Amino acid sequence: MRGIVVRDEGVALEEFGEELLGEGTLHVDVAYSDLNYKDGLAVTGRPGVVRTRPLVAGIDLVGRVAESSDERWCPGDWVMLNGAGLSETAHGGYATRAHIDGELAVALPDGLSPEQAAALGTAGYTAALAVLRLVMEGVSPDQGPVLVTGATGGVGSIATMLLAAAGFDVAALTGRPDELGDFLRELGADEIVARADLEGAGKPLQKATYAGVVDSVGGEVLANAIARTVPGGTVAACGLAGSHALPTTVMPFILRGVTLAGIDSVWAPANDREDAWRTLSRGVDVELLDAMTTRIGLDGVIAAGEELLAGRRHGRTLVEVR
Ligand SMILES: NC(=O)c1ccc[n+]([C@@H]2O[C@H](COP(=O)([O-])OP(=O)(O)OC[C@H]3O[C@@H](n4cnc5c(N)ncnc54)[C@H](OP(=O)(O)O)[C@@H]3O)[C@@H](O)[C@H]2O)c1
């Protein structure tokens, strides 16, 4: 077996024996994984993701079942798993073999190749959960634009694509408007908003502009986004790429009835996972996805993780595991 293992002494791509992987009703030959913010943290040895060591990193995997003691799955089936403790307390997708719980595995959705499903990964699936949540809370295109923060990142870029496909006007907030504004317009953004416009301490109630928000940044950006949400609007909080803080007051919630909806992809129930993947297979333009996907091997993951955390990557990164 070959994989990226996080140990007390550091993180490295190494050969290891299958016994490291422990139990699991499915033994999977992993074909693909991807690179998410949490993967960046894990493979660069930063705290906050990996909770037990040694542990194979990689929060996502797509592969074929090699052995199964779960009647739902047969050898040769393609399966995927996103989150569910991978790279936190369970061995993840950055290795040629994974032992997983068949109960948690998800079939590949129709219309997406194994590579496309892996390229979407947790970021795409989280974006879909967030968009579905906005719709469930009653946000509709006639109520105004939806703001997407961290728009050039994994969650942000797929959220932009899904919202545009569903008929929403998308305001895409980015720290790289000059460099990547055209990329965001191609994904379907109607307006590019410079990150600086929402940085800094702001009043808790500002001009009501956005019917909904998909936020992966947190901090003052999230506080100002909430302050600009229209009465009855919904803000889906997905991430903390900028900060885990939330410097706001109760005012937007009690005077405008704004809903702050938390998105947790890691332990989302099976029904929500299936809905999210159905949304992705219908709403993602696979040609655009392919064009925004960069491919790397396992040997490129650690360097790519550093780049991602430094804000020097955009779109999606597919990891070819084999
Ligand atoms: N809730 C969940 O279940 C869940 C699932 C997936 C991800 N997440 C979280 O969502 C966040 C985004 O994940 P991702 O995989 O999309 O990461 P990513 O690809 O690195 O994208 C993050 C984006 O945020 C912006 N950004 C980066 N540093 C920033 C800073 N210091 N201040 C403000 N904006 C900054 C950048 O976009 P621009 O350059 O365009 O501004 C960057 O592309 C992470 O915090 C991740 O942990 C949560």
The ligand as an ORCA input file, in Angstrom:
! r2SCAN-3c Opt
* xyz 0 1
  N     -19.156     22.866      6.718
  C     -18.623     21.889      6.032
  O     -19.061     20.745      6.095
  C     -17.469     22.204      5.135
  C     -17.200     21.433      3.995
  C     -16.195     21.840      3.109
  C     -15.424     22.954      3.426
  N     -15.676     23.624      4.576
  C     -14.904     24.811      4.920
  O     -15.168     25.800      3.933
  C     -14.014     26.609      3.754
  C     -13.643     26.598      2.271
  O     -13.231     25.286      1.895
  P     -12.690     25.035      0.412
  O     -12.320     23.604      0.355
  O     -13.631     25.648     -0.555
  O     -11.339     25.909      0.497
  P     -10.558     26.665     -0.684
  O     -10.692     25.943     -1.963
  O      -9.214     26.964     -0.132
  O     -11.376     28.026     -0.831
  C     -11.393     28.997      0.168
  C     -11.507     30.365     -0.488
  O     -11.685     31.321      0.563
  C     -11.018     32.523      0.217
  N     -10.031     32.816      1.277
  C      -8.890     32.138      1.532
  N      -8.246     32.711      2.570
  C      -9.017     33.746      2.977
  C      -8.889     34.719      4.001
  N      -7.843     34.742      4.836
  N      -9.863     35.647      4.137
  C     -10.932     35.634      3.316
  N     -11.103     34.742      2.308
  C     -10.152     33.812      2.157
  C     -10.340     32.285     -1.122
  O     -11.257     32.726     -2.134
  P     -11.062     34.110     -2.932
  O      -9.613     34.159     -3.312
  O     -11.996     33.981     -4.069
  O     -11.446     35.195     -1.975
  C     -10.242     30.788     -1.220
  O     -10.223     30.340     -2.546
  C     -12.950     26.034      4.679
  O     -12.951     26.727      5.907
  C     -13.409     24.603      4.891
  O     -12.925     24.045      6.079
  C     -16.675     23.257      5.432
*
